[in-house]
Amino acid sequence: MRKFIPLSLLTLSALLANDITLEKIDVSATTLSDVAQNAKTSADVAKALSDNIPSVDMNRRSGIANDIYIRGQKRDNISIEVDGTKVYGACPNRMDPPTSHIVAHQIDKITVIEGPYDVESFGVLSGGLKIDTKKPTKNLQGSINLSFGAWNYQKFGATISGGNDFIRVIATVSDESSDQYEDGDGNTMAQQIDNYAALYPTNIKLQAQKFKPEYKDMPAYKKKSAMLKAFINTAKNQELRLSVTANRSDNVLYGNTPMDAIYDDSNIYNVTYNINSIDENFKNLNVQYYHSDVKHPMSNVYRLASNNPAKYWTHSLTTSMDGFKLKNTFEIQGHTLILGLDTSKRNWDGHYEKNRVETTKSIDDTDTKDTALFLQLEKSLGNLDVTLAARVDDVIIQNKSFDSRHFSYGSANLMTTYHFNKDTKLFFGIAQASRVPDARELYFVDKNSSLIISTQNLKKVTNQEIDLGYETDNNIFQLKAKLFYSMLDNYIYYRKTTASNRFENIDATLYGAEVSGSIYATDDLTIDMSASYKVGKKEKALQGQTDTDLADIAPLRANIAANYEYTNNSLATIELQASDRWDNFDADNGEQEIAGWAIVNAKIKHAVNKKFDLTIGINNIFNITYALSNTYADLTLLSGTTDVMLLNETGRYFYTNIDFKF
């Protein structure tokens, strides 16, 4: 089976050499549109995605900076891009995941790549996000958003855009803050820690990780962000696109983690030159340079442990990403051919401070340099659309304290879509992609003993995947269903029961299904539904262990919502979100059984007029206490003896949004 994918791709490439007319096709992806308009409860991108896309689950870390899984995959197994800019977080404990460096207020749409079907980006092993922020308009227009909610949640957002035939400009700003949320039992994050620590009164280390009395009621976070874009028409069919995004988050508290983020400062810069219709065959030339950087110091300064100078720790990290991409698009006798060059360099550096005095390095100034060529061929044969794509990468990883690593590998995928008619289609994909180990997996050092936690001889991970899907949309209902089967060779896995070299390569399989759809019951009433189910298995248990379940594989989850349009552009929604019991989990590596749950949300969005909308909502109406995320040991979480602290989700949450447009 593992030889089937590359052989199939070679066979298909020979068949596609025939003269076949092509139209651009739809690949296996899901798009979340109008993100800025629909993300009402917070600016957290992870929350917006997990509430709307069945393949995406959220990993609750704090009140705002939460992480995502795509089909049970996270960290470097998925790729995150903002307007083509590759974005990473600096924290090895995922306190600042890539999605936390952009806010929903700035976003137009998000495309979720489900599977290894993107050859334009580095490291798309099992999927990714392509985030498109708002674009400037020629006509003067703008909006102001005010949001208020429980636990003193406040958000202000504003956008203004305008220009002329020469230049178009858009600017957005947002300011958001909140106190600590309360779970269904009325406990704040600090109180959840106190309650957990009370179960282990003799565990001195755990007691010291409680918040100091003066910080127990401090706000959960403050977050400010701004974006500025300018699109300049330099010549006919030519455009220079400039953008900068700045994100500043302060004092972000983490409810089941030993440290909190003192601040997260990130910047994203993007310079793109785009030329359309160069000649009859050369349709587009796109050249992009980008830079992103993050500064992230985390500390236990708000915890009791810092009262002891020998236990007062700060972990300061930085990361930056510089990239250049050249993309050429040709239309030749009905064929669409995309050829490109993608180069990037990521730097990751971190050190520990004891009582504000630097001690040792955690990640010693590591550079990951990638150079890649990619191509994509698109064709159409009657009702059958075909896309064949390939990428070749050459990667060098250099660390000041350890030996360098060098990787060269290829990736390829095939996606076919058969249109039964204009409303119904069947799609099939087959792909192979790889990703290299990152600096945390190769070179990370513990703060106390200078123990090398990472494993320096890790191999690259390879995913061979098959996807099958069906989609139909008519006057009665819309339905999209997907099946996938993924074979992971040399999957990088964290083993809890070893002191050093905690990462190792294993073989594993991951498979599942996702379904989403809508029933158009009447002209005014629509029923939306979605569900996802995944199974992840190791080929064999790790040495010294017995559990073969993969970590991070959430159980069956489903949503159903009724939407009633009671007047023009005014909508009332009631929604049920539910999850099965999490009873397939990796107990050997820190996970635990989690009870199933169901919550009910409701909201009304009332269009007062064409320029003024008012939204009122309640999430978790019945104030259910539940946990969404499990406790896999690759995150450093609070632990008593053999178990790890679960972090409960938010309890009953009232909110209101006021939107002005002009």
C-alpha positions as CSV (number, residue, x, y, z in Angstrom):
1,M,0.0,0.0,0.0
2,R,2.8,2.4,0.9
3,K,4.3,2.1,-2.6
4,F,0.9,2.7,-4.3
5,I,0.8,6.5,-4.0
6,P,4.0,7.4,-5.8
7,L,3.4,4.8,-8.5
8,S,-0.1,6.1,-9.1
9,L,1.2,9.6,-9.4
10,L,3.8,8.6,-12.0
11,T,1.2,6.7,-14.0
12,L,-1.3,9.6,-14.0
13,S,1.4,12.1,-15.0
14,A,2.0,10.1,-18.1
15,L,-1.8,10.0,-18.9
16,L,-2.0,13.8,-18.4
17,A,0.6,14.4,-21.1
18,N,-2.2,14.1,-23.7
19,D,-3.8,17.3,-25.0
20,I,-6.7,17.8,-22.6
21,T,-8.6,21.1,-22.0
22,L,-8.5,22.3,-18.4
23,E,-10.6,24.5,-16.3
24,K,-9.6,25.5,-12.8
25,I,-10.9,23.0,-10.3
26,D,-12.0,23.0,-6.6
27,V,-9.5,21.1,-4.4
28,S,-10.3,19.3,-1.2
29,A,-10.6,22.3,1.2
30,T,-13.1,24.2,3.3
31,T,-13.5,27.9,3.3
32,L,-14.7,30.0,6.2
33,S,-15.9,33.3,4.7
34,D,-16.7,36.7,6.3
35,V,-14.7,35.9,9.4
36,A,-14.6,39.5,10.6
37,Q,-18.4,39.7,10.4
38,N,-19.2,36.3,11.9
39,A,-16.6,36.0,14.8
40,K,-18.7,37.7,17.5
41,T,-17.6,36.1,20.8
42,S,-13.9,37.0,20.6
43,A,-11.0,37.8,18.2
44,D,-9.6,34.2,18.7
45,V,-9.1,32.6,15.3
46,A,-9.0,29.1,16.8
47,K,-12.4,29.6,18.3
48,A,-13.9,30.8,15.1
49,L,-12.5,27.8,13.2
50,S,-13.5,25.1,15.7
51,D,-17.0,26.4,15.9
52,N,-17.5,26.3,12.1
53,I,-15.2,23.7,10.5
54,P,-15.8,20.0,11.4
55,S,-12.2,19.0,10.7
56,V,-10.8,21.6,13.1
57,D,-10.7,21.1,16.9
58,M,-9.5,23.7,19.4
59,N,-6.9,23.1,22.1
60,R,-7.9,25.3,25.1
61,R,-4.8,27.0,26.6
62,S,-6.1,30.3,27.9
63,G,-8.8,33.0,27.4
64,I,-7.5,34.0,24.0
65,A,-4.4,32.4,22.5
66,N,-5.7,28.9,21.7
67,D,-4.3,26.3,19.3
68,I,-5.9,24.2,16.6
69,Y,-5.8,20.6,15.4
70,I,-6.7,19.8,11.8
71,R,-7.8,16.1,11.7
72,G,-5.9,15.6,15.0
73,Q,-2.7,17.2,13.6
74,K,-1.0,20.3,15.1
75,R,2.3,22.0,15.5
76,D,4.6,21.6,12.5
77,N,2.4,18.9,11.0
78,I,0.2,21.7,9.7
79,S,1.1,25.0,8.0
80,I,-0.3,28.5,8.9
81,E,0.0,31.3,6.4
82,V,-1.3,34.9,6.5
83,D,-1.6,36.5,3.1
84,G,1.1,34.0,1.9
85,T,3.4,34.8,4.9
86,K,4.5,31.8,6.9
87,V,3.9,32.4,10.6
88,Y,5.3,30.5,13.6
89,G,5.0,31.0,17.3
90,A,8.1,31.3,19.5
91,C,6.8,29.3,22.5
92,P,7.7,25.5,22.6
93,N,4.7,25.1,24.9
94,R,2.3,26.6,22.4
95,M,1.4,29.7,24.4
96,D,1.6,31.7,21.2
97,P,0.4,29.4,18.3
98,P,0.5,31.0,14.8
99,T,-3.2,31.6,14.9
100,S,-2.8,33.9,17.9
101,H,-0.7,36.5,15.8
102,I,-3.7,37.5,13.7
103,V,-7.2,38.5,15.0
104,A,-10.5,37.7,13.5
105,H,-11.3,41.4,13.0
106,Q,-8.7,41.6,10.3
107,I,-9.6,38.5,8.3
108,D,-11.8,38.2,5.2
109,K,-11.7,34.4,4.8
110,I,-9.8,31.3,5.9
111,T,-9.2,28.3,3.7
112,V,-8.6,25.1,5.6
113,I,-6.4,22.6,3.6
114,E,-7.5,19.2,4.7
115,G,-4.7,16.8,3.8
116,P,-1.3,17.2,2.1
117,Y,-2.6,19.0,-1.0
118,D,-0.6,22.3,-1.0
119,V,2.8,22.2,-2.8
120,E,3.3,26.0,-2.6
121,S,4.1,26.0,1.1
122,F,6.8,24.5,3.2
123,G,5.9,21.8,5.7
124,V,2.3,21.0,4.7
125,L,2.4,17.4,6.1
126,S,-1.3,16.9,6.9
127,G,-3.0,20.2,6.1
128,G,-2.9,23.9,6.9
129,L,-4.6,27.3,7.0
130,K,-4.4,30.0,4.3
131,I,-5.7,33.2,6.0
132,D,-6.6,36.0,3.7
133,T,-7.0,39.4,5.4
134,K,-9.2,42.2,4.3
135,K,-8.2,44.0,1.0
136,P,-8.3,47.7,0.4
137,T,-11.2,49.1,-1.7
138,K,-11.3,52.0,-4.1
139,N,-14.5,53.5,-2.6
140,L,-14.3,55.1,0.8
141,Q,-15.9,52.7,3.4
142,G,-15.4,51.6,6.9
143,S,-16.8,49.9,10.0
144,I,-16.7,50.1,13.7
145,N,-17.3,47.1,16.0
146,L,-18.0,47.3,19.7
147,S,-18.3,44.0,21.7
148,F,-19.1,43.4,25.3
149,G,-19.5,40.2,27.3
150,A,-19.4,38.3,30.6
151,W,-16.3,38.6,32.7
152,N,-15.7,42.1,31.6
153,Y,-15.0,41.2,28.0
154,Q,-14.5,44.3,25.9
155,K,-13.4,44.7,22.3
156,F,-13.2,47.7,20.0
157,G,-12.4,47.3,16.3
158,A,-12.4,49.7,13.4
159,T,-11.6,49.5,9.7
160,I,-11.4,52.2,7.1
161,S,-10.6,51.7,3.4
162,G,-10.5,53.8,0.3
163,G,-8.4,55.1,-2.6
164,N,-8.3,56.0,-6.3
165,D,-7.1,54.5,-9.5
166,F,-3.5,54.7,-8.4
167,I,-3.6,53.6,-4.8
168,R,-6.0,51.8,-2.4
169,V,-5.4,51.7,1.4
170,I,-6.9,49.9,4.3
171,A,-6.2,50.2,8.0
172,T,-7.6,48.2,10.9
173,V,-7.2,48.4,14.6
174,S,-8.5,46.4,17.5
175,D,-8.3,46.5,21.3
176,E,-9.5,43.5,23.3
177,S,-9.4,42.5,27.0
178,S,-11.1,40.2,29.4
179,D,-11.1,39.1,33.0
180,Q,-10.6,35.4,33.7
181,Y,-13.5,33.4,32.4
182,E,-15.5,31.2,34.7
183,D,-16.4,27.5,34.0
184,G,-19.8,26.0,34.6
185,D,-19.0,25.7,38.4
186,G,-18.2,29.4,38.6
187,N,-14.4,28.9,38.9
188,T,-11.9,31.2,37.3
189,M,-8.7,29.9,35.9
190,A,-6.9,30.7,39.1
191,Q,-9.6,28.9,41.1
192,Q,-9.4,25.9,38.8
193,I,-5.7,25.6,39.8
194,D,-6.5,26.0,43.5
195,N,-9.2,23.3,43.3
196,Y,-6.8,20.9,41.5
197,A,-3.9,21.6,43.9
198,A,-6.3,20.9,46.9
199,L,-6.4,17.3,45.7
200,Y,-2.7,17.0,46.4
201,P,-1.9,19.0,49.5
202,T,1.5,17.4,50.0
203,N,2.7,18.1,46.5
204,I,4.9,21.1,47.2
205,K,5.8,21.8,43.6
206,L,2.1,21.9,42.6
207,Q,1.2,24.1,45.5
208,A,3.8,26.6,44.4
209,Q,2.2,26.8,40.9
210,K,-0.9,28.5,42.3
211,F,-1.4,32.2,41.6
212,K,-0.2,34.6,44.3
213,P,-3.1,36.2,46.3
214,E,-2.5,39.6,44.7
215,Y,-2.8,38.1,41.2
216,K,-5.7,35.7,41.6
217,D,-8.2,38.2,40.2
218,M,-5.9,39.8,37.5
219,P,-7.3,40.1,33.9
220,A,-6.8,37.1,31.7
221,Y,-5.3,39.1,28.8
222,K,-5.0,42.4,27.0
223,K,-4.6,42.3,23.2
224,K,-4.0,45.1,20.6
225,S,-3.6,44.7,16.9
226,A,-3.2,46.9,13.9
227,M,-2.9,46.2,10.1
228,L,-2.1,48.6,7.3
229,K,-2.2,47.7,3.6
230,A,-1.5,49.6,0.4
231,F,-2.1,48.4,-3.1
232,I,-0.4,50.6,-5.8
233,N,-1.1,50.3,-9.5
234,T,2.4,50.9,-10.9
235,A,1.5,50.2,-14.5
236,K,-1.2,48.5,-16.6
237,N,-2.0,45.1,-15.1
238,Q,0.8,45.6,-12.5
239,E,0.3,46.1,-8.7
240,L,2.6,46.6,-5.8
241,R,1.1,45.3,-2.5
242,L,2.5,46.4,0.8
243,S,1.3,45.3,4.3
244,V,2.3,45.3,7.9
245,T,0.5,43.7,10.9
246,A,1.5,44.3,14.5
247,N,0.1,42.3,17.4
248,R,0.7,43.1,21.1
249,S,-0.6,40.8,23.8
250,D,0.1,41.4,27.5
251,N,-0.2,39.3,30.6
252,V,-1.9,36.3,29.0
253,L,-2.7,33.8,31.8
254,Y,-2.6,30.0,31.2
255,G,-4.9,28.1,33.5
256,N,-3.2,24.6,33.6
257,T,0.3,25.7,32.7
258,P,3.2,26.5,35.2
259,M,4.0,29.9,33.4
260,D,2.1,32.8,31.9
261,A,3.0,35.0,28.9
262,I,4.4,38.3,30.1
263,Y,3.8,39.5,26.6
264,D,3.7,38.3,23.0
265,D,4.8,40.9,20.4
266,S,4.6,39.9,16.7
267,N,5.0,41.7,13.4
268,I,4.2,40.5,9.9
269,Y,5.6,42.4,6.8
270,N,4.7,41.6,3.3
271,V,5.8,43.0,-0.1
272,T,4.3,41.5,-3.2
273,Y,4.5,42.5,-6.9
274,N,1.8,41.1,-9.1
275,I,1.6,41.2,-12.9
276,N,-1.4,39.9,-14.8
277,S,-1.8,39.1,-18.6
278,I,1.8,39.4,-19.6
279,D,1.0,37.8,-22.9
280,E,-1.4,35.3,-24.4
281,N,0.1,32.4,-22.5
282,F,1.9,34.0,-19.5
283,K,-1.1,34.9,-17.4
284,N,0.4,35.9,-14.1
285,L,3.7,36.6,-12.3
286,N,3.7,37.0,-8.6
287,V,6.8,37.8,-6.5
288,Q,6.6,38.0,-2.8
289,Y,9.0,38.7,0.1
290,Y,7.8,38.4,3.7
291,H,9.1,38.7,7.2
292,S,7.5,37.7,10.5
293,D,8.9,37.9,14.0
294,V,7.7,37.0,17.5
295,K,9.0,37.9,21.0
296,H,7.7,35.8,23.8
297,P,8.9,35.8,27.4
298,M,7.0,33.5,29.7
299,S,7.4,33.5,33.5
300,N,6.1,32.2,36.8
301,V,6.3,35.7,38.3
302,Y,2.5,35.6,39.1
303,R,2.8,32.2,40.8
304,L,3.9,31.4,44.4
305,A,7.0,29.7,43.2
306,S,8.6,33.0,42.3
307,N,8.7,34.0,45.9
308,N,11.8,31.8,46.1
309,P,14.6,33.4,44.0
310,A,15.9,30.0,43.1
311,K,12.5,29.1,41.7
312,Y,11.8,32.4,39.9
313,W,12.1,31.4,36.2
314,T,11.6,33.3,33.0
315,H,11.9,31.6,29.6
316,S,12.5,34.2,26.8
317,L,12.2,33.1,23.2
318,T,12.2,34.7,19.8
319,T,11.5,33.4,16.3
320,S,11.6,35.0,12.9
321,M,10.7,33.9,9.4
322,D,12.0,35.4,6.1
323,G,10.7,34.1,2.8
324,F,10.8,34.7,-0.9
325,K,8.3,33.1,-3.3
326,L,8.2,33.4,-7.1
327,K,5.1,32.0,-8.8
328,N,4.4,31.9,-12.5
329,T,1.0,30.9,-14.0
330,F,0.7,29.9,-17.7
331,E,-2.3,29.1,-19.9
332,I,-1.1,26.9,-22.8
333,Q,-3.7,25.3,-25.1
334,G,-6.2,25.0,-22.4
335,H,-3.7,23.8,-19.8
336,T,-3.0,25.8,-16.6
337,L,0.6,25.3,-15.4
338,I,2.0,26.9,-12.2
339,L,5.7,26.9,-11.7
340,G,7.3,28.4,-8.6
341,L,10.3,28.9,-6.3
342,D,9.9,29.0,-2.5
343,T,12.7,29.8,-0.2
344,S,12.6,30.6,3.6
345,K,14.7,30.8,6.7
346,R,13.4,30.4,10.2
347,N,15.4,31.4,13.2
348,W,14.5,30.1,16.7
349,D,16.4,31.2,19.8
350,G,15.6,30.9,23.5
351,H,17.2,31.2,26.9
352,Y,16.3,30.7,30.6
353,E,16.6,33.3,33.3
354,K,16.7,32.5,37.1
355,N,15.7,35.4,39.2
356,R,16.2,37.6,36.1
357,V,19.7,36.4,35.5
358,E,20.4,34.5,32.3
359,T,21.5,30.9,32.9
360,T,21.4,28.5,29.9
361,K,20.1,28.2,26.4
362,S,16.9,26.3,25.7
363,I,17.2,26.5,21.9
364,D,20.5,27.8,20.8
365,D,20.0,30.1,17.8
366,T,18.8,27.5,15.3
367,D,18.3,28.3,11.6
368,T,16.1,26.2,9.3
369,K,16.7,27.0,5.7
370,D,14.5,25.6,2.9
371,T,14.8,25.9,-0.9
372,A,12.1,24.4,-3.0
373,L,10.7,24.2,-6.5
374,F,7.1,23.4,-7.1
375,L,4.7,22.9,-10.1
376,Q,1.0,22.3,-10.5
377,L,-0.8,21.2,-13.7
378,E,-4.5,21.6,-14.0
379,K,-6.7,20.1,-16.7
380,S,-10.3,19.2,-17.5
381,L,-11.5,16.2,-19.5
382,G,-15.2,16.6,-20.0
383,N,-16.8,16.3,-16.6
384,L,-13.5,15.3,-15.0
385,D,-11.2,17.9,-13.5
386,V,-7.6,16.9,-12.6
387,T,-4.8,18.6,-10.7
388,L,-1.4,17.1,-10.5
389,A,1.2,18.8,-8.3
390,A,4.8,18.2,-7.0
391,R,7.4,19.9,-4.9
392,V,11.1,19.2,-4.2
393,D,12.7,20.6,-0.9
394,D,16.2,20.9,0.2
395,V,16.5,21.8,4.0
396,I,19.5,22.6,6.2
397,I,19.0,22.9,10.0
398,Q,21.9,24.6,11.8
399,N,22.3,24.9,15.6
400,K,25.2,26.6,17.4
401,S,25.6,23.8,20.0
402,F,24.8,20.7,18.0
403,D,25.5,19.1,14.7
404,S,23.6,20.3,11.6
405,R,21.0,18.3,9.7
406,H,20.4,18.1,6.0
407,F,17.2,16.8,4.3
408,S,16.2,16.5,0.7
409,Y,12.8,15.1,-0.4
410,G,9.9,15.3,-2.8
411,S,6.2,15.6,-2.4
412,A,3.4,15.0,-4.8
413,N,-0.4,14.9,-5.0
414,L,-3.2,14.2,-7.4
415,M,-6.7,15.6,-7.0
416,T,-9.6,14.6,-9.3
417,T,-13.1,15.9,-9.3
418,Y,-16.0,14.4,-11.3
419,H,-19.0,16.6,-11.9
420,F,-22.2,14.6,-12.3
421,N,-24.0,17.9,-13.0
422,K,-23.6,21.5,-12.0
423,D,-24.8,20.7,-8.4
424,T,-23.1,17.4,-7.6
425,K,-19.5,16.2,-7.7
426,L,-17.3,13.4,-6.4
427,F,-13.6,14.0,-5.6
428,F,-10.7,11.7,-5.0
429,G,-7.2,12.7,-3.8
430,I,-4.0,10.8,-3.3
431,A,-0.9,12.4,-1.9
432,Q,2.5,12.1,-0.3
433,A,4.2,14.9,1.7
434,S,7.0,15.3,4.3
435,R,8.1,17.6,7.0
436,V,11.5,17.9,8.8
437,P,11.9,17.9,12.6
438,D,12.0,21.4,14.2
439,A,14.4,22.9,16.6
440,R,12.3,21.9,19.7
441,E,12.3,18.3,18.6
442,L,16.0,18.3,17.8
443,Y,17.8,20.6,20.2
444,F,15.6,21.6,23.2
445,V,17.4,21.7,26.6
446,D,15.7,21.5,30.1
447,K,16.2,24.5,32.4
448,N,17.1,22.8,35.6
449,S,19.6,20.1,34.7
450,S,20.6,21.1,31.2
451,L,19.2,17.8,30.1
452,I,18.8,17.4,26.4
453,I,15.1,16.6,26.1
454,S,15.1,16.4,22.3
455,T,16.4,13.8,20.0
456,Q,19.1,14.8,17.5
457,N,18.8,11.9,15.1
458,L,15.2,12.2,14.2
459,K,14.1,11.4,10.6
460,K,11.7,13.4,8.5
461,V,8.0,12.5,8.7
462,T,6.2,11.3,5.6
463,N,2.4,11.2,5.2
464,Q,0.8,9.1,2.5
465,E,-2.9,9.9,2.3
466,I,-6.0,9.0,0.4
467,D,-9.1,11.3,0.4
468,L,-12.6,10.7,-1.0
469,G,-15.4,13.1,-0.9
470,Y,-18.9,13.9,-2.2
471,E,-20.6,17.3,-2.5
472,T,-24.1,18.3,-3.7
473,D,-26.0,21.6,-3.4
474,N,-29.5,22.0,-4.7
475,N,-32.7,23.9,-3.8
476,I,-33.5,21.5,-1.0
477,F,-30.3,20.7,0.8
478,Q,-26.5,21.0,0.7
479,L,-24.2,18.2,1.7
480,K,-20.4,17.7,1.8
481,A,-18.9,14.4,3.1
482,K,-15.3,13.4,3.2
483,L,-13.3,10.2,4.1
484,F,-9.6,10.1,4.6
485,Y,-6.9,7.5,5.4
486,S,-3.4,8.7,6.4
487,M,-0.3,6.5,6.8
488,L,2.4,8.3,8.8
489,D,6.0,7.0,8.4
490,N,8.5,8.2,11.1
491,Y,5.8,10.3,12.8
492,I,7.5,12.3,15.5
493,Y,6.0,11.4,18.8
494,Y,6.7,12.5,22.4
495,R,7.3,9.8,25.0
496,K,6.7,10.7,28.6
497,T,8.5,7.9,30.3
498,T,12.0,8.8,29.4
499,A,14.3,11.5,30.9
500,S,16.1,12.5,27.7
501,N,15.6,12.0,24.0
502,R,11.9,12.2,24.5
503,F,11.0,12.4,20.8
504,E,11.1,9.4,18.6
505,N,10.0,8.3,15.1
506,I,7.1,5.9,15.0
507,D,4.7,4.5,12.3
508,A,1.0,5.3,12.7
509,T,-2.3,5.4,10.8
510,L,-5.0,8.1,11.1
511,Y,-8.4,7.9,9.4
512,G,-11.8,9.4,9.8
513,A,-14.8,11.1,8.3
514,E,-16.3,14.6,8.2
515,V,-19.7,15.7,7.1
516,S,-21.4,19.0,6.9
517,G,-24.6,20.2,5.3
518,S,-27.7,22.4,5.3
519,I,-31.4,21.7,4.9
520,Y,-33.3,24.6,3.3
521,A,-36.5,23.9,5.2
522,T,-38.3,27.0,4.1
523,D,-37.4,30.3,2.5
524,D,-36.7,31.6,6.1
525,L,-35.5,28.5,8.0
526,T,-32.2,26.7,7.4
527,I,-30.9,23.7,9.5
528,D,-27.1,23.5,9.5
529,M,-25.3,20.3,10.6
530,S,-21.7,19.0,10.9
531,A,-19.8,16.1,12.4
532,S,-16.4,14.7,12.5
533,Y,-14.9,11.3,13.6
534,K,-11.2,10.3,13.8
535,V,-9.2,7.2,14.8
536,G,-5.4,7.3,15.3
537,K,-3.3,4.2,16.0
538,K,0.4,3.6,16.5
539,E,1.7,0.6,14.6
540,K,3.0,-0.7,17.9
541,A,3.3,0.7,21.4
542,L,6.4,2.6,22.3
543,Q,9.1,0.7,24.1
544,G,8.1,0.1,27.7
545,Q,4.5,1.1,27.0
546,T,1.3,-0.7,26.1
547,D,-1.0,2.0,24.7
548,T,-1.4,2.1,20.9
549,D,-3.8,5.0,20.7
550,L,-2.5,8.2,19.1
551,A,-2.7,11.4,21.2
552,D,-4.8,14.4,20.3
553,I,-7.4,12.4,18.4
554,A,-10.7,14.0,19.6
555,P,-13.8,11.7,19.7
556,L,-17.0,12.0,17.6
557,R,-18.2,15.6,17.7
558,A,-21.3,17.2,16.1
559,N,-23.1,20.5,15.7
560,I,-26.7,21.3,14.7
561,A,-28.1,24.7,14.3
562,A,-31.4,26.2,13.3
563,N,-31.3,29.6,11.6
564,Y,-34.5,31.7,11.2
565,E,-34.4,34.9,9.1
566,Y,-37.3,36.7,10.6
567,T,-36.8,39.9,8.6
568,N,-34.4,40.9,5.8
569,N,-30.8,40.3,7.0
570,S,-31.9,39.6,10.6
571,L,-31.3,36.2,11.9
572,A,-32.1,34.1,15.0
573,T,-29.9,31.0,15.7
574,I,-30.1,28.2,18.2
575,E,-27.3,25.7,18.2
576,L,-26.4,22.4,19.9
577,Q,-22.7,21.4,20.1
578,A,-21.9,17.9,21.4
579,S,-19.0,15.5,21.9
580,D,-18.8,11.8,22.7
581,R,-16.8,10.6,25.7
582,W,-13.1,10.7,25.0
583,D,-12.3,7.1,25.8
584,N,-9.7,6.3,23.2
585,F,-6.6,8.1,24.5
586,D,-2.9,7.7,25.1
587,A,-2.7,7.0,28.9
588,D,1.0,6.2,28.7
589,N,1.8,9.7,27.6
590,G,-0.4,11.9,29.8
591,E,-3.9,11.7,28.3
592,Q,-7.0,10.8,30.3
593,E,-10.6,9.9,29.8
594,I,-12.9,12.9,29.4
595,A,-16.7,12.9,29.8
596,G,-18.9,13.6,26.9
597,W,-20.8,16.9,26.8
598,A,-23.5,18.9,25.1
599,I,-24.0,22.7,25.2
600,V,-26.7,25.0,23.7
601,N,-25.9,28.4,22.3
602,A,-28.3,31.0,21.0
603,K,-28.0,34.4,19.3
604,I,-30.0,37.1,17.5
605,K,-28.4,39.3,14.9
606,H,-30.8,42.2,14.2
607,A,-30.3,44.5,11.2
608,V,-31.5,47.8,12.5
609,N,-30.9,49.3,9.1
610,K,-28.4,48.8,6.3
611,K,-25.5,50.4,8.3
612,F,-26.3,49.2,11.8
613,D,-26.4,45.6,13.2
614,L,-27.0,44.5,16.8
615,T,-26.1,41.0,18.0
616,I,-27.1,39.5,21.3
617,G,-26.1,36.0,22.3
618,I,-25.7,33.4,25.0
619,N,-23.2,30.5,24.8
620,N,-23.5,27.5,27.0
621,I,-27.0,28.4,28.1
622,F,-27.3,25.7,30.7
623,N,-23.9,26.5,32.3
624,I,-22.4,23.0,31.7
625,T,-19.0,22.2,33.1
626,Y,-16.9,20.4,30.5
627,A,-13.4,20.0,29.1
628,L,-12.6,20.2,25.4
629,S,-8.9,19.5,25.3
630,N,-6.9,16.5,26.5
631,T,-3.5,16.4,28.3
632,Y,-0.9,14.9,26.0
633,A,2.5,15.2,27.6
634,D,4.1,17.1,24.7
635,L,2.6,20.2,26.5
636,T,4.0,21.2,29.9
637,L,0.9,21.2,32.1
638,L,0.2,21.1,35.9
639,S,0.4,17.6,37.3
640,G,-0.4,16.1,40.7
641,T,0.9,12.5,40.8
642,T,0.0,10.3,37.9
643,D,-2.7,12.6,36.4
644,V,-2.6,16.0,34.7
645,M,-4.9,19.0,35.2
646,L,-7.8,19.4,32.7
647,L,-8.7,22.9,31.9
648,N,-12.5,23.5,31.8
649,E,-14.2,25.5,29.1
650,T,-16.2,28.6,29.6
651,G,-19.5,28.5,31.5
652,R,-22.6,30.6,30.6
653,Y,-21.4,33.5,28.5
654,F,-23.6,36.5,27.6
655,Y,-22.3,38.9,24.8
656,T,-23.4,41.7,22.6
657,N,-22.0,43.2,19.4
658,I,-22.7,46.5,17.8
659,D,-21.6,47.0,14.2
660,F,-21.6,50.3,12.3
661,K,-20.9,50.5,8.6
662,F,-20.3,53.5,6.5
